[in-house]
Amino acid sequence: MNRPSQAPEDAEIRAQEEVRTKDEESPEEQDPGQDRIQEAMNTAAEVAEKTGGLGTPGLPVNRRSPFMIGLTGAFGVAVAYGIIQLFLHARSVLILIFLAFFIAAGLDPLVGWLVRHRVPRWGAVLIVVVGGMGIVGGFLAAAIPPMASEATSLAHQIPHYLQDLQNKNSQLGKFNVKYHVQDRLTKLLTSGSGSLVGGVIGAGALVIGTVSEILAIVVLSIYFLIGLPQIKLFFYRLIPHSRRPRAILIGDEIFAKVGGYMLGSFITAVIAGFGTYIWLLAWGVPYPLLLGTFVAFLDLIPVIGSTVGGIVVSLVALTVSLPVALGTLGFYVFYRLAEDYLIVPRIQGRTVEIPALVSLVAVLIGGVLLGIVGVLVAIPVAAAIRLLLMEVAFPRLDKS
């Protein structure tokens, strides 16, 4: 009689036990990945204890999967768009950074020579920077007083030049009759006081901006020069290990070309300025030191710098006499040929190794893209591109 009453109780007990069993097993059934995560954490702790580091990379991701191909393509487009926008919005700053890095790369061979002679890196950089500032300061201290005197003399002679412009029998007068120089100067000066004041304010802002940019270039160049070995190592690490030795050799050769070009440009500029000074002093052309310095700075601009300087100096020599002006023009034609075929090949020929036509095309393209900065760096950039073509691209094309 008692068995029927015990059956429901037994069934209820079994049901409760099943519920408790399900409750105990439910966490594992609801989140089976926790064991996998805990296992990975334990493994990571063991790896850290054994190696003391972050372990080794795992298997690479399958780059041929459709998802990775699409993701890589989209990421590449986004990066390209971001780089273009960055260049457009920060173009002026990037040009200053590029110019500072170019100057540091040009001075690095000199710093490297001092380091090879057992001078610490910081000491070599300090010697180069202090030496460069000393040269510039000494030049300014020696040149500014006579240049200021010549500029003052030029300002005093302006009324005399204006009288010569009105005299139709003088050389300047004939030049004025042909090109209407005085009328254009008068129109420029009397175009309105507002525009004149605006021009003065704009000139002041230009001077302040130029000084700030020069200081920024100097400071950035020093920092780049100090950290250039680390910068080169960083870029070399971006290259696969099997190709790093050759990349290091090519990179060092490019830096040597940049340094050789800068040193050669400085030497040719000094030659051009000194030659101008001697010529003008010998023929009695006024303002020889001022014009010689002007030509030296213009000669730093490849291909066209000395030509423009020669034209300006020839116009100034016209104030002496027409034969002197023609002789000065002939002197600059001769110097232009001597610089292209004698001076530059001997000073820069073995370093840069760029044909004249390539130099001219590079200067024109650099001027269109980056202005005066592009003109200054066009030839060493062309030399680097030529080196990459000769050492990398052409051998592969010949074997293909």
Steps between C-alpha positions, in 0.01 A plus 500: 500500500796735556673454158263718296545790743882477487520513119414869468747584776779308325420674173511841668837419662645391165371818335664717765827313460487554121437871551797526737714310252397733218566802718848372576572425135328809358800740526712271284218454254423874481862623452733220391764755384599592855706184530680590179569853624622370834721252319650781287560713810678213670712441191585871480611494864721200434656667190567822692660302783722304263605771255460813706355672191188510289540165329531433126251592226243240407400375158451777242152601390384358170547801273332329205160487661239729337451688827872576542533604134208741530618630837854556372374681191269725702778572749740588218250744348439660841873539567562650154213746548629595847853557370371722218288706742793527742727627225243752379426643845856490637695561181702794629599321822589181314722699263689647796541154652620358170750784453631457854542125446678571170744735676559245776563228243748727324692572821494138618812394301701770679364384838575140402859593414545650846341195664741272314782705650383407851285806566169423676186553296378787714844661487517465122157660461601781736821562304313513168223727631736738679735503201216578260369777722850637536549510123166674444559740789851584384381560146220727617731690735748556218251565222218699663694827560627536140168371365314758711734769372443392142122487555510854644704615202247338270217686673688829456560428134134432421425868414801498266372185334160661459663795325684263272168333419364835383814574296441346160869516412611273788490122494232492769302760311502292183397198705217707654377619160487144372337332804325792680661420834429836663131496411458156650682599821290816530180305450607248761582765762193720437245219475359594841619555853279219627663245273843638592428464873359155438813411310720619788295300752508198274877534464537514879285189542706329231824583681365371833368184336830441322702541819267259684532243223879529500512446877267200469721350228814551709347339812351208304828445317688472831248250638507298179878503499512369858246223444587409142653158583182397684285634217695298244476185713124547529457518123738209446287285732203556270688302231499118503802350675632328189521834317625720782875481425452620144249763612751628756770531233267681260373728777853594609589574137197730469603688815853530363364649177292754690799600712729525199246711314461744790874538545553543125220759478656700782842496333364604159297779662811633672689488168220686320477769767876550526540510121226762476662710770841493328352583158291792622786634709736484201266689265377754751139381512333631817391283794734205428461332842122539503464361148754224563302380802181522297647283224635248755154451649338471159762248389365261765201465268620250239495562124330842504641673809826633361328594173249725677776647714710572191214688333442715810871580537525584129215749538683663791819511292302693240523801734875508432499459123361280229836326430535413868145363505565291188829379646322403824237311303774318309674420829186330632448308177856373530454421869175316431681274252795454735272412790302247296793329329798556730412593860188289564634182333818515708326583829170311469547278196611188685244549775175595331556354149201673340500602130436867425166431329375299798609779734308760300183288485525421873540868589197598290281227650621576854427869455146430381427259787669663801624841384847608607531201736429265212768671292757461777437129561416398142848381396578278804150352479559429133836342591328275756236395246769427244688286753185299579433449130856387429529267799145365537266559208727454196659168616155352559374622164807355327435160658127497429 
